[in-house]
Amino acid sequence: MPNGKILYLVRHADAAWMKAGLGDFDRPLNDCGKRDAVEMGQRLKAGGTLPSAILSSPALRAAQTAEIIAVELGFPVDSISFAEKIYEATIANLIKTIQSVGPHHTSAMLVGHNPAMTWLINHLADGHIANAPTCAIATLRTFSGRWEDVGSATADLLDFDYPKRPMESNTRPVSGGNLA
């Protein structure tokens, strides 16, 4: 599968609780979420990650997560694409978003929300992840070199990392499909 594309699926970091007058769409990251996004960006950078495209939900907590990770990776923040259909998305909408990535991109990062991100990871990699915690990042390699071919069971899960993952397991890649 040397010609497969790399896809990073990111659940936004921890957000502030809803307050009076503040809608769900406008919830910002809390301090823990900001720290976790920095940490996960640093982990990706240490692993040599630099996606050629970042697509994010425009909801504040997802946008902030995408921007913080982009800064840590040295990715230009003004190059992040925001897609309304990532917010409160269905698997079908998320797959359409991935399929719309330009063919010249060898890797892409999608920043969104649960439960859709957990469902999408399992759908694409035929996996069994019970829940993607806040700021979790799943790294997948597609079976095809074309984004248009992304769909059900069309990728291998290479890694699944999240802020509170035990440190000794941070350096071990995950084998596809066998996650509890």
C-alpha positions as CSV (number, residue, x, y, z in Angstrom):
1,M,0.0,0.0,0.0
2,P,2.8,2.5,-0.6
3,N,0.5,4.7,-2.7
4,G,-2.2,5.1,0.0
5,K,-3.1,8.5,1.4
6,I,-2.6,9.3,5.1
7,L,-5.7,10.6,7.0
8,Y,-5.6,12.1,10.5
9,L,-9.0,12.1,12.2
10,V,-9.0,14.4,15.2
11,R,-11.7,14.8,17.8
12,H,-11.7,18.4,19.1
13,A,-10.0,19.0,22.5
14,D,-11.9,19.5,25.8
15,A,-14.4,22.4,25.7
16,A,-16.0,24.6,28.3
17,W,-19.4,23.7,29.6
18,M,-22.4,25.3,28.1
19,K,-23.3,28.6,29.8
20,A,-26.4,30.8,29.6
21,G,-26.4,32.7,26.3
22,L,-23.6,30.5,24.8
23,G,-24.7,28.0,22.2
24,D,-23.1,24.7,21.5
25,F,-21.4,26.0,18.3
26,D,-19.7,28.8,20.3
27,R,-18.2,26.7,23.1
28,P,-14.4,27.5,23.4
29,L,-11.7,25.1,24.5
30,N,-11.1,25.2,28.2
31,D,-7.5,25.4,29.6
32,C,-7.1,21.6,29.7
33,G,-8.3,21.4,26.1
34,K,-5.7,24.1,25.0
35,R,-2.9,22.2,26.8
36,D,-4.0,18.9,25.2
37,A,-4.1,20.4,21.7
38,V,-0.6,21.7,22.1
39,E,0.6,18.3,23.4
40,M,-1.0,16.4,20.6
41,G,0.4,18.8,18.0
42,Q,3.8,18.3,19.5
43,R,3.4,14.5,19.5
44,L,2.5,14.6,15.8
45,K,5.4,16.9,15.0
46,A,7.8,14.6,16.9
47,G,6.6,11.8,14.6
48,G,7.3,13.8,11.5
49,T,3.6,14.6,10.7
50,L,2.8,17.5,8.5
51,P,-0.6,17.1,6.7
52,S,-0.8,18.8,3.4
53,A,-4.5,19.8,4.1
54,I,-6.4,20.5,7.3
55,L,-10.2,20.6,7.3
56,S,-12.2,21.5,10.4
57,S,-15.6,22.0,11.7
58,P,-16.2,25.8,12.1
59,A,-17.5,25.3,15.6
60,L,-15.2,27.3,18.0
61,R,-13.8,24.3,19.9
62,A,-12.9,22.4,16.7
63,A,-11.5,25.5,15.0
64,Q,-9.4,26.3,18.1
65,T,-8.1,22.7,18.2
66,A,-7.2,22.8,14.4
67,E,-5.5,26.1,14.8
68,I,-3.4,25.0,17.9
69,I,-2.3,21.8,16.2
70,A,-1.5,23.6,13.0
71,V,0.7,26.1,14.9
72,E,2.6,23.2,16.6
73,L,3.1,21.5,13.2
74,G,4.2,24.7,11.5
75,F,1.1,24.5,9.2
76,P,-0.2,27.9,8.0
77,V,-3.3,28.6,10.1
78,D,-4.8,30.7,7.2
79,S,-4.7,27.5,5.0
80,I,-7.1,25.6,7.3
81,S,-10.4,24.9,5.5
82,F,-13.6,25.1,7.5
83,A,-16.6,23.1,6.4
84,E,-20.0,23.5,8.0
85,K,-21.0,19.9,7.1
86,I,-18.4,18.6,9.6
87,Y,-20.4,20.1,12.5
88,E,-23.2,17.6,13.6
89,A,-22.1,15.5,10.7
90,T,-23.2,12.1,9.5
91,I,-20.6,9.5,8.4
92,A,-21.8,10.1,4.8
93,N,-21.1,13.9,5.1
94,L,-17.7,13.3,6.6
95,I,-16.8,10.8,3.8
96,K,-17.9,13.3,1.2
97,T,-15.7,15.9,2.8
98,I,-12.7,13.5,2.7
99,Q,-13.5,12.6,-0.9
100,S,-13.4,16.2,-1.8
101,V,-9.7,16.7,-0.8
102,G,-7.7,17.6,-3.8
103,P,-5.7,14.7,-5.4
104,H,-2.4,16.5,-5.0
105,H,-2.7,16.2,-1.2
106,T,-0.9,13.1,0.1
107,S,-2.2,13.6,3.6
108,A,-5.1,15.3,5.3
109,M,-6.4,16.1,8.8
110,L,-10.1,16.3,9.6
111,V,-11.0,17.9,12.9
112,G,-14.5,17.2,14.1
113,H,-16.9,16.1,16.8
114,N,-18.1,12.9,18.6
115,P,-19.8,10.6,18.2
116,A,-19.3,11.0,14.4
117,M,-15.4,10.9,14.7
118,T,-15.5,7.6,16.6
119,W,-18.1,6.2,14.1
120,L,-15.9,7.4,11.2
121,I,-12.7,5.8,12.5
122,N,-14.5,2.5,12.9
123,H,-16.3,2.8,9.5
124,L,-13.1,3.5,7.5
125,A,-10.8,1.1,9.3
126,D,-13.3,-1.6,10.2
127,G,-12.3,-1.0,13.8
128,H,-13.7,-1.4,17.3
129,I,-12.9,1.8,19.1
130,A,-15.5,2.3,21.8
131,N,-15.0,6.1,22.1
132,A,-12.5,8.6,20.8
133,P,-11.6,10.8,23.8
134,T,-11.3,14.5,23.5
135,C,-8.3,15.5,21.3
136,A,-7.8,11.8,20.1
137,I,-6.0,11.4,16.8
138,A,-6.5,8.4,14.6
139,T,-3.9,7.9,11.9
140,L,-5.2,5.9,8.9
141,R,-3.6,4.8,5.6
142,T,-6.0,4.4,2.8
143,F,-5.9,1.4,0.5
144,S,-6.1,3.6,-2.6
145,G,-4.0,6.6,-3.7
146,R,-7.3,8.4,-4.5
147,W,-9.4,10.3,-1.9
148,E,-12.5,9.6,-4.0
149,D,-12.1,5.9,-3.0
150,V,-12.5,6.5,0.7
151,G,-15.4,4.6,2.1
152,S,-16.4,1.6,4.3
153,A,-13.4,-0.5,5.3
154,T,-11.0,1.3,2.9
155,A,-8.1,2.1,5.3
156,D,-5.8,0.6,7.9
157,L,-5.7,2.2,11.4
158,L,-2.0,2.9,12.0
159,D,-2.2,4.7,15.3
160,F,-4.7,5.9,17.8
161,D,-3.4,8.4,20.3
162,Y,-5.0,10.7,22.9
163,P,-3.7,12.9,25.7
164,K,-4.2,10.6,28.6
165,R,-2.9,7.5,26.7
166,P,-0.3,5.7,28.9
167,M,3.1,7.1,28.0
168,E,4.7,3.7,27.4
169,S,2.2,3.0,24.6
170,N,2.6,6.3,22.8
171,T,5.5,5.0,20.7
172,R,3.7,1.8,19.6
173,P,1.6,1.9,16.5
174,V,-1.8,0.2,16.7
175,S,-2.6,-2.7,14.5
176,G,-5.7,-2.1,12.4
177,G,-9.1,-3.2,13.6
178,N,-8.3,-4.8,17.0
179,L,-9.0,-2.0,19.4
180,A,-11.3,-2.3,22.3
